[in-house]
Amino acid sequence: MVCDDARPPVQRTERIGPNLLLLEHDAKELVHPLGIPIPPGVFVDSETVDSLALDDGAWVVKAQVGVGGRGKAGGIGFAASAAEAADFIRKHADATIKGHRVAGFRIERKVDFVHEVYLSFMVDAAARGVRVLLSAQGGVDVEAHAQHADAMLSVVAAPDPVSLVAAAKTLLRELPSDLQTPLADAIEKLARAFLRLDATLLEVNPLFVLADGSWIAGDMKLGVDESALPRQPELEQTIRARPEAYRESNFKLEHDFDYVGIDAHGQVGLLTTGAGLSMMLIDEMLQAGRRPFNFCDVRTGQLRGSPARLIEVLQQFTRGPDIAVVLVNVFAGITDLGEFAQLLLAALDAVPQIKVPVVARLIGNNFAAAKQLIEQSGRPITVEFDLDKALQKAVDLAGMAA
């Protein structure tokens, strides 16, 4: 684990676009009411650690961060008392793991197990179904175990409870007989939870098999589709309860579009539409040696005659000390580019702190009117129709500033 004295803003969860990886604590608390057994535990941070009360016994203290590999990074500790747990938390409260700030800690009972298993369900878009992965060798070395032939079993099934459970259970015949009964129960409960929560990923590693033949989720990753939030009130409540841990998700709930900070010292602020095209621009910037500040999909079709969304993005840019250029990329479908140009100019008027050049690549209806309106404004805005030219102009301006 790395401590960062400068404490720059960092991305707290693995996400770009609608997929969000929850903190382990939140994932477990969401699935537990659905019949998933978990070790008893509590969430603690630096503000509540002084009031921590635990029974004496074996406890596991886990840093909560939206990435894997915490154990090997020093993000998991063990304690026999509240004092030992508190010491671990104070020592690691301001740390980062793989560039992600620790958002708190889950303290849970250490599990006395006889076997560790790996089990996951994930959306496989290429296979048009849900892929199930199962291995009798779970734990921190699961990737090393998976290199051995037949160590990781896999099957793809349709995303409905009957098909998914039936397909997943076909993998059990390859496992030792003493694991088949507990895993049959785990498969059925976890598959239904995966579908119930509109998940894109539900991974349990390790899944502990106990001496009495029962099982319990030792560690968990739960990826969810934010587009399903309107029908997931428990998930929305979880996200709203942790505004710092799920900053981008709360931003989307508040403003109804996607925005993700990427690099606090990025050179190029991106005001863009279309998630796929926006991600492509990020890749192009990185290949050209420039640092994008953010990802966003502002969705011009929902501007509704108001510059509010554009203003919000520009206000985010004022937090970037190294932004040298703003790249606007708008592929307008139902939006009139003349109207968009008016909204863009109004947004720039509302955020006068933005003094860097702007490159606006516009394509769609009424391009000529938009170009004339912007040029007559007298602002340092370059209007382009060709994406390659706009991208190169932004790259050059960022390079000149550097």
Rosetta blueprint (number, residue, H / E / L):
1 M L
2 V E
3 C E
4 D L
5 D L
6 A L
7 R L
8 P L
9 P L
10 V L
11 Q L
12 R L
13 T E
14 E L
15 R L
16 I L
17 G L
18 P L
19 N E
20 L E
21 L E
22 L L
23 L L
24 E H
25 H H
26 D H
27 A H
28 K H
29 E H
30 L H
31 V H
32 H H
33 P H
34 L H
35 G L
36 I L
37 P L
38 I L
39 P L
40 P L
41 G E
42 V E
43 F E
44 V E
45 D L
46 S L
47 E L
48 T L
49 V H
50 D H
51 S H
52 L L
53 A L
54 L L
55 D L
56 D L
57 G L
58 A L
59 W E
60 V E
61 V E
62 K E
63 A E
64 Q L
65 V L
66 G E
67 V L
68 G L
69 G L
70 R L
71 G L
72 K L
73 A L
74 G L
75 G L
76 I E
77 G E
78 F E
79 A E
80 A L
81 S L
82 A H
83 A H
84 E H
85 A H
86 A H
87 D H
88 F H
89 I H
90 R H
91 K H
92 H H
93 A L
94 D L
95 A E
96 T E
97 I E
98 K L
99 G L
100 H E
101 R E
102 V L
103 A L
104 G L
105 F E
106 R E
107 I E
108 E E
109 R E
110 K L
111 V L
112 D L
113 F L
114 V L
115 H E
116 E E
117 V E
118 Y E
119 L E
120 S E
121 F E
122 M E
123 V E
124 D E
125 A L
126 A L
127 A L
128 R L
129 G E
130 V E
131 R E
132 V E
133 L E
134 L E
135 S E
136 A L
137 Q L
138 G L
139 G L
140 V L
141 D L
142 V H
143 E H
144 A H
145 H H
146 A H
147 Q L
148 H L
149 A L
150 D L
151 A L
152 M L
153 L E
154 S E
155 V E
156 V E
157 A E
158 A L
159 P L
160 D L
161 P H
162 V H
163 S H
164 L H
165 V H
166 A H
167 A H
168 A H
169 K H
170 T H
171 L H
172 L H
173 R H
174 E H
175 L L
176 P L
177 S H
178 D H
179 L H
180 Q H
181 T H
182 P H
183 L H
184 A H
185 D H
186 A H
187 I H
188 E H
189 K H
190 L H
191 A H
192 R H
193 A H
194 F H
195 L H
196 R H
197 L L
198 D L
199 A E
200 T E
201 L E
202 L E
203 E E
204 V E
205 N E
206 P E
207 L E
208 F E
209 V E
210 L L
211 A L
212 D L
213 G L
214 S L
215 W E
216 I E
217 A E
218 G L
219 D L
220 M E
221 K E
222 L E
223 G E
224 V E
225 D E
226 E H
227 S H
228 A H
229 L H
230 P H
231 R H
232 Q L
233 P H
234 E H
235 L H
236 E H
237 Q H
238 T H
239 I H
240 R H
241 A H
242 R L
243 P L
244 E L
245 A L
246 Y L
247 R H
248 E H
249 S H
250 N H
251 F H
252 K H
253 L H
254 E H
255 H H
256 D L
257 F L
258 D E
259 Y E
260 V E
261 G E
262 I L
263 D L
264 A L
265 H L
266 G L
267 Q L
268 V E
269 G E
270 L E
271 L E
272 T E
273 T L
274 G L
275 A H
276 G H
277 L H
278 S H
279 M H
280 M H
281 L H
282 I H
283 D H
284 E H
285 M H
286 L H
287 Q H
288 A L
289 G L
290 R L
291 R L
292 P E
293 F L
294 N E
295 F E
296 C E
297 D E
298 V L
299 R L
300 T H
301 G H
302 Q H
303 L L
304 R L
305 G L
306 S L
307 P L
308 A H
309 R H
310 L H
311 I H
312 E H
313 V H
314 L H
315 Q H
316 Q H
317 F H
318 T L
319 R L
320 G L
321 P L
322 D L
323 I L
324 A L
325 V E
326 V E
327 L E
328 V E
329 N E
330 V E
331 F E
332 A L
333 G L
334 I L
335 T L
336 D L
337 L H
338 G H
339 E H
340 F H
341 A H
342 Q H
343 L H
344 L H
345 L H
346 A H
347 A H
348 L H
349 D H
350 A H
351 V L
352 P L
353 Q L
354 I L
355 K L
356 V L
357 P L
358 V E
359 V E
360 A E
361 R E
362 L E
363 I E
364 G L
365 N L
366 N L
367 F H
368 A H
369 A H
370 A H
371 K H
372 Q H
373 L H
374 I H
375 E H
376 Q H
377 S L
378 G L
379 R L
380 P L
381 I E
382 T E
383 V E
384 E E
385 F L
386 D L
387 L H
388 D H
389 K H
390 A H
391 L H
392 Q H
393 K H
394 A H
395 V H
396 D H
397 L H
398 A H
399 G H
400 M H
401 A H
402 A L
